[in-house]
């Protein structure tokens, strides 16, 4: 057991310790005190800002209310993000988000073996934790905020996300990017197919694009991903839709062997370093997946085949990547642009004038680039 995976504190005159769990990659707080229902929100917020974590021993519902109160105080003191350049403003925004997340993560809860929360009025989280983590491996301590995320993800998985292009619901697993932004799915459902014999779906996630292609009549789809949770999620969804005979889900770094009539990829849209595994579907360091897809596309296309790159231009509006760079990478890979389909985002942030990145989000366009061999 490494020191980084253990959290320690003093309680009732004794030195205590427990395993530490954090899917978001947070290290165990170095200063921990025991707190209960007598803790005020002002005191909790001050301690959290100072880097002191609060191991909760009181009522579970009171802990949730305290977390909301800490969040209100954190947001009350936030100032509009400004920077000398668009990139500077974006980096300052991410830093502010990271600091806020760290503050809210300072409220901790104990979890006993079997995923039992030993607090008054605590909910039964066994099914949610088993869905996220697998079988129980003993007691641990985690942040209440992350536990609530696990519970929320389980509800998303149970209820599913309606996908109009499929006329069905998909069920995202914990840690797998949910297709709640449906405009990119609509683009794949509308673009003219270059052929229907074989398609590759690179970085399949929930399997949504592979399922859309199969429903459109593609006879065989090979969907790839590297993440174990994504692979399990895609397989569950494909089987649930009755498409198991036509869609194969395999583990691969980008491309499977061979060539296809159609190769589809929806990489993370922002070229920045993720601060946790859960951010891996949003941030693509140094455009690794984007450039890897473009560089290897030509050798995986049939002569008349097409590669569909589904990409938002939000990075361009934030100054993180230019259109000239994207077009340059396409040309360097021996590819040409056959056509492009555009769609405006429909999510609430695009219209939220209070969002620190509103100027960029309000101008965002998501595109399906149809690429062929030059």
C-alpha positions as CSV (number, residue, x, y, z in Angstrom):
1,X,0.0,0.0,0.0
2,X,1.7,3.2,-1.1
3,X,1.7,6.4,1.0
4,X,-0.1,8.2,-1.7
5,X,-3.1,5.9,-1.4
6,X,-3.6,6.3,2.4
7,X,-5.3,9.1,4.3
8,X,-4.6,9.7,8.0
9,X,-6.3,11.7,10.8
10,X,-6.6,11.8,14.6
11,X,-9.9,10.8,16.3
12,X,-10.7,10.3,20.0
13,X,-7.1,10.5,20.9
14,X,-6.0,7.9,18.4
15,X,-4.2,8.0,15.1
16,X,-6.4,6.6,12.3
17,X,-5.8,5.8,8.7
18,X,-7.8,4.4,5.7
19,X,-7.4,3.8,2.0
20,X,-8.0,6.8,-0.2
21,X,-10.1,6.6,-3.4
22,X,-10.2,9.3,-6.0
23,X,-11.1,8.7,-9.7
24,X,-10.4,12.4,-10.4
25,X,-6.8,11.9,-9.4
26,X,-6.8,14.0,-6.2
27,X,-4.0,13.1,-3.7
28,X,-5.1,12.5,-0.1
29,X,-5.4,15.7,1.9
30,X,-2.5,16.2,4.3
31,X,-4.6,17.8,7.0
32,X,-7.8,16.1,8.1
33,X,-10.1,16.9,11.0
34,X,-13.3,15.1,12.1
35,X,-16.4,17.2,11.6
36,X,-20.1,16.7,12.3
37,X,-23.5,18.6,12.3
38,X,-22.1,21.3,14.6
39,X,-19.7,22.5,11.8
40,X,-20.9,25.8,10.3
41,X,-20.7,26.5,6.6
42,X,-18.4,29.5,7.1
43,X,-16.0,27.5,9.2
44,X,-16.1,24.6,6.7
45,X,-15.4,26.9,3.8
46,X,-12.5,28.6,5.5
47,X,-10.9,25.3,6.4
48,X,-11.5,23.9,2.9
49,X,-9.8,27.0,1.4
50,X,-6.9,26.5,3.7
51,X,-6.5,22.9,2.5
52,X,-7.9,21.2,5.6
53,X,-10.3,18.3,4.8
54,X,-13.3,17.5,6.9
55,X,-14.0,13.8,7.6
56,X,-17.8,13.8,8.2
57,X,-19.3,11.9,11.1
58,X,-22.7,13.5,11.2
59,X,-26.0,13.2,9.2
60,X,-25.5,12.4,5.5
61,X,-28.2,14.8,4.3
62,X,-26.6,17.6,6.4
63,X,-23.3,16.8,4.7
64,X,-25.0,17.4,1.3
65,X,-26.4,20.7,2.5
66,X,-23.0,21.7,3.8
67,X,-21.4,20.9,0.5
68,X,-24.0,23.1,-1.3
69,X,-23.3,25.9,1.1
70,X,-19.5,25.6,0.5
71,X,-20.2,25.7,-3.3
72,X,-22.3,28.9,-2.9
73,X,-19.5,30.6,-1.0
74,X,-16.9,29.5,-3.5
75,X,-19.0,30.9,-6.4
76,X,-19.8,34.1,-4.5
77,X,-16.1,35.1,-4.4
78,X,-15.4,34.2,-8.1
79,X,-14.4,37.0,-10.4
80,X,-14.8,37.1,-14.2
81,X,-11.9,35.4,-15.9
82,X,-9.7,37.7,-17.8
83,X,-6.4,37.3,-19.6
84,X,-4.0,39.1,-21.9
85,X,-4.9,36.6,-24.7
86,X,-7.6,34.1,-25.4
87,X,-5.3,31.2,-24.4
88,X,-4.4,33.0,-21.2
89,X,-8.1,33.5,-20.3
90,X,-8.8,29.8,-21.0
91,X,-5.9,28.7,-18.8
92,X,-7.0,31.0,-16.0
93,X,-10.5,29.6,-16.3
94,X,-9.2,26.0,-16.0
95,X,-7.1,27.0,-13.0
96,X,-10.1,28.6,-11.3
97,X,-12.2,25.5,-12.0
98,X,-9.4,23.3,-10.6
99,X,-9.2,25.4,-7.4
100,X,-13.0,25.3,-6.9
101,X,-13.0,21.5,-7.4
102,X,-10.2,21.1,-4.9
103,X,-12.1,23.2,-2.3
104,X,-15.3,21.2,-2.8
105,X,-13.4,17.9,-2.5
106,X,-12.4,18.7,1.0
107,X,-15.6,17.3,2.5
108,X,-15.0,13.6,3.0
109,X,-17.1,10.6,3.8
110,X,-16.1,7.1,5.1
111,X,-17.2,4.0,3.1
112,X,-17.2,0.7,4.8
113,X,-16.6,-2.7,3.2
114,X,-19.4,-3.6,0.9
115,X,-19.9,0.0,-0.1
116,X,-21.9,1.0,3.0
117,X,-21.9,4.6,4.2
118,X,-21.8,4.5,8.0
119,X,-23.6,7.8,8.5
120,X,-27.2,8.6,9.7
121,X,-29.7,8.8,6.9
122,X,-27.1,7.6,4.3
123,X,-28.5,6.1,1.1
124,X,-27.8,2.7,-0.2
125,X,-25.0,3.3,-2.7
126,X,-23.9,-0.4,-3.1
127,X,-25.3,-0.7,-6.7
128,X,-23.9,2.6,-7.8
129,X,-20.4,1.9,-6.4
130,X,-20.3,-1.6,-7.8
131,X,-21.3,-0.2,-11.3
132,X,-18.4,2.3,-11.0
133,X,-15.7,0.4,-9.2
134,X,-16.6,-3.3,-9.4
135,X,-16.7,-5.6,-6.4
136,X,-15.8,-4.1,-3.0
137,X,-12.2,-4.4,-1.8
138,X,-12.5,-3.0,1.7
139,X,-13.1,0.3,3.5
140,X,-11.9,3.6,2.2
141,X,-12.5,7.4,2.4
142,X,-13.5,9.6,-0.6
143,X,-14.8,13.1,-1.2
144,X,-18.6,13.5,-0.9
145,X,-18.6,15.4,-4.2
146,X,-17.1,12.4,-6.0
147,X,-19.6,10.0,-4.3
148,X,-22.5,12.1,-5.5
149,X,-21.0,12.0,-9.0
150,X,-21.0,8.2,-8.8
151,X,-24.6,8.2,-7.7
152,X,-25.6,10.6,-10.4
153,X,-23.8,8.5,-13.1
154,X,-25.6,5.4,-11.9
155,X,-28.9,7.2,-12.4
156,X,-27.8,8.2,-16.0
157,X,-26.9,4.7,-16.7
158,X,-30.2,3.3,-15.3
159,X,-32.4,5.8,-17.1
160,X,-30.3,6.1,-20.3
161,X,-29.9,9.0,-22.7
162,X,-32.5,9.4,-25.5
163,X,-30.8,9.3,-29.0
164,X,-33.3,10.5,-31.6
165,X,-31.1,9.2,-34.4
166,X,-31.4,5.7,-33.0
167,X,-35.0,6.0,-31.7
168,X,-33.7,4.4,-28.5
169,X,-31.8,5.1,-25.3
170,X,-28.1,4.5,-24.7
171,X,-26.8,3.8,-21.2
172,X,-23.5,5.5,-20.4
173,X,-21.3,3.9,-17.8
174,X,-19.4,5.8,-15.1
175,X,-16.4,7.5,-16.5
176,X,-17.6,7.2,-20.1
177,X,-18.5,10.4,-22.0
178,X,-22.3,10.7,-22.3
179,X,-23.7,11.7,-25.7
180,X,-25.8,14.4,-24.2
181,X,-24.6,16.8,-26.9
182,X,-26.6,15.2,-29.7
183,X,-25.7,17.5,-32.6
184,X,-22.6,15.5,-33.5
185,X,-24.7,12.3,-33.6
186,X,-27.1,14.0,-36.0
187,X,-24.3,14.9,-38.4
188,X,-23.3,11.2,-38.6
189,X,-26.9,10.2,-39.1
190,X,-27.3,12.7,-42.1
191,X,-24.0,12.5,-44.0
192,X,-24.1,10.5,-47.3
193,X,-22.5,7.1,-46.8
194,X,-19.6,6.3,-49.2
195,X,-20.3,2.6,-48.9
196,X,-22.0,0.1,-46.6
197,X,-19.6,-2.9,-46.5
198,X,-17.4,-2.0,-43.5
199,X,-16.9,1.0,-41.2
200,X,-14.5,1.8,-38.4
201,X,-15.5,3.8,-35.4
202,X,-12.4,5.2,-33.7
203,X,-12.7,6.0,-30.0
204,X,-16.2,4.6,-29.7
205,X,-17.0,5.5,-26.1
206,X,-20.6,4.6,-25.5
207,X,-20.8,3.0,-29.0
208,X,-23.3,5.6,-30.2
209,X,-21.8,6.3,-33.6
210,X,-21.2,2.6,-34.3
211,X,-24.8,2.0,-33.5
212,X,-26.0,4.8,-35.8
213,X,-23.9,3.5,-38.7
214,X,-25.3,0.0,-38.2
215,X,-28.8,1.3,-38.1
216,X,-28.1,3.2,-41.3
217,X,-27.3,-0.1,-43.1
218,X,-23.6,-0.5,-42.8
219,X,-23.2,-4.3,-42.8
220,X,-20.2,-4.5,-40.5
221,X,-18.8,-1.9,-38.0
222,X,-15.6,-2.4,-36.0
223,X,-15.5,0.0,-33.0
224,X,-12.3,0.6,-31.1
225,X,-11.3,2.2,-27.8
226,X,-8.5,1.9,-25.2
227,X,-10.4,2.5,-22.1
228,X,-11.8,-0.6,-20.3
229,X,-14.9,1.2,-19.1
230,X,-15.7,2.4,-22.6
231,X,-15.3,-1.0,-24.1
232,X,-17.6,-2.6,-21.6
233,X,-20.1,0.3,-22.1
234,X,-20.1,0.0,-25.9
235,X,-20.5,-3.7,-25.8
236,X,-23.5,-3.4,-23.4
237,X,-25.2,-0.8,-25.5
238,X,-24.6,-2.6,-28.8
239,X,-26.0,-5.8,-27.4
240,X,-28.9,-4.0,-25.8
241,X,-29.8,-2.5,-29.3
242,X,-29.7,-5.9,-30.9
243,X,-26.7,-5.0,-33.1
244,X,-24.2,-7.5,-31.7
245,X,-24.1,-9.5,-35.0
246,X,-23.0,-6.4,-37.0
247,X,-20.9,-4.4,-34.6
248,X,-17.6,-5.7,-33.1
249,X,-16.0,-3.8,-30.2
250,X,-12.3,-4.3,-29.8
251,X,-9.4,-2.8,-27.8
252,X,-7.1,-0.8,-30.0
253,X,-5.0,2.4,-30.0
254,X,-7.0,4.2,-32.8
255,X,-7.2,1.9,-35.9
256,X,-8.0,-1.8,-36.2
257,X,-6.2,-3.8,-38.9
258,X,-7.4,-3.4,-42.5
259,X,-9.2,-0.9,-44.7
260,X,-12.8,0.3,-44.6
261,X,-15.2,2.2,-46.8
262,X,-15.8,4.6,-43.9
263,X,-13.6,5.6,-40.9
264,X,-15.3,7.8,-38.3
265,X,-13.6,9.6,-35.4
266,X,-14.9,12.1,-32.8
267,X,-11.8,13.0,-30.8
268,X,-11.7,15.2,-27.7
269,X,-12.2,18.7,-29.0
270,X,-9.8,20.8,-26.8
271,X,-6.0,20.4,-27.1
272,X,-5.1,20.6,-23.4
273,X,-3.8,18.3,-20.7
274,X,-6.6,16.5,-18.7
275,X,-6.3,16.8,-15.0
276,X,-8.0,13.4,-14.4
277,X,-9.0,10.3,-16.3
278,X,-12.6,11.6,-16.4
279,X,-11.5,14.6,-18.4
280,X,-9.9,12.4,-21.1
281,X,-13.0,12.6,-23.3
282,X,-12.8,16.4,-23.3
283,X,-9.0,17.2,-23.5
284,X,-6.6,15.8,-26.1
285,X,-3.0,16.8,-25.1
286,X,-1.0,18.2,-28.1
287,X,-3.9,17.1,-30.4
288,X,-2.6,13.5,-30.0
289,X,-5.7,11.7,-31.0
290,X,-6.7,14.2,-33.7
291,X,-3.3,14.1,-35.4
292,X,-2.9,10.3,-34.9
293,X,-6.3,9.8,-36.7
294,X,-5.3,12.1,-39.6
295,X,-1.8,10.6,-39.9
296,X,-3.1,7.0,-40.1
297,X,-6.4,7.5,-42.0
298,X,-5.1,7.1,-45.6
299,X,-3.7,3.7,-45.0
300,X,-7.0,2.5,-43.5
301,X,-9.3,3.7,-46.3
302,X,-10.5,1.9,-49.3
303,X,-9.7,3.7,-52.6
304,X,-13.1,5.4,-52.7
305,X,-13.5,5.5,-49.0
306,X,-14.0,8.5,-46.7
307,X,-12.9,9.5,-43.2
308,X,-15.3,11.5,-41.1
309,X,-13.7,13.8,-38.6
310,X,-16.3,15.2,-36.2
311,X,-14.8,18.2,-34.5
312,X,-16.0,21.4,-32.8
313,X,-14.2,24.7,-33.6
314,X,-14.3,25.8,-30.0
315,X,-10.5,25.3,-29.8
316,X,-10.1,27.8,-32.6
317,X,-12.3,30.4,-30.8
318,X,-10.2,29.9,-27.6
319,X,-6.9,30.3,-29.5
320,X,-5.8,26.7,-28.8
321,X,-5.7,25.6,-32.4
322,X,-6.1,27.5,-35.7
323,X,-8.0,26.4,-38.8
324,X,-4.8,26.7,-40.8
325,X,-3.1,24.2,-38.5
326,X,-6.0,21.7,-39.0
327,X,-6.0,22.1,-42.8
328,X,-2.2,21.7,-42.7
329,X,-2.4,18.4,-40.9
330,X,-5.0,17.2,-43.3
331,X,-2.8,18.0,-46.3
332,X,0.4,16.5,-44.6
333,X,-1.5,13.3,-44.1
334,X,-2.1,12.9,-47.8
335,X,-5.8,13.8,-47.5
336,X,-8.2,16.2,-49.1
337,X,-11.5,17.7,-47.9
338,X,-14.4,16.3,-49.9
339,X,-17.1,18.2,-48.1
340,X,-18.2,19.5,-44.7
341,X,-21.4,19.5,-42.8
342,X,-21.9,22.1,-40.0
343,X,-24.3,22.3,-37.1
344,X,-24.7,24.8,-34.2
345,X,-24.6,23.4,-30.6
346,X,-27.9,23.2,-28.8
347,X,-26.7,22.9,-25.2
348,X,-27.5,25.6,-22.6
349,X,-23.9,26.9,-22.2
350,X,-23.9,28.2,-25.8
351,X,-26.6,30.8,-24.6
352,X,-25.3,31.4,-21.1
353,X,-24.0,34.9,-21.0
354,X,-22.6,34.3,-17.5
355,X,-20.4,31.5,-18.7
356,X,-16.7,32.7,-18.5
357,X,-16.2,31.3,-22.0
358,X,-19.4,32.6,-23.5
359,X,-17.8,34.5,-26.3
360,X,-16.2,31.4,-27.6
361,X,-19.1,29.1,-26.9
362,X,-21.6,31.4,-28.6
363,X,-19.6,31.2,-31.9
364,X,-19.0,27.5,-31.8
365,X,-19.8,25.3,-34.8
366,X,-19.5,21.5,-34.8
367,X,-18.4,20.1,-38.2
368,X,-18.2,16.7,-39.9
369,X,-15.3,16.9,-42.2
370,X,-15.5,14.4,-45.1
371,X,-12.0,13.4,-46.0
372,X,-10.6,11.3,-48.8
373,X,-7.1,10.3,-50.1
374,X,-5.5,13.2,-52.0
